[in-house]
Amino acid sequence: MGTRDDHLTEAEGLERQAEIADNAHARAALLRMAQASRGAAALLGLFEASYDEALTVSRG
């Protein structure tokens, strides 16, 4: 599954590849993959925040 940072790093790499892609189809596919990685990072961030909040509530 990877961490939030792993997904953000992957998205940045995919975006760099898209910048140098030799055709529009490859560029579009790489950008969609980058967007999916950023979405996964966002979801993991929500899960982490929810977990942290649950810990805070259970301790309080």
ABEGO torsion letter per residue (X at the ends): XEBAAAAAAAAAAAAAAAAABABAAAAAAAAAAAAAAAAAAAAAAAAAAAAAAAAAAAAX
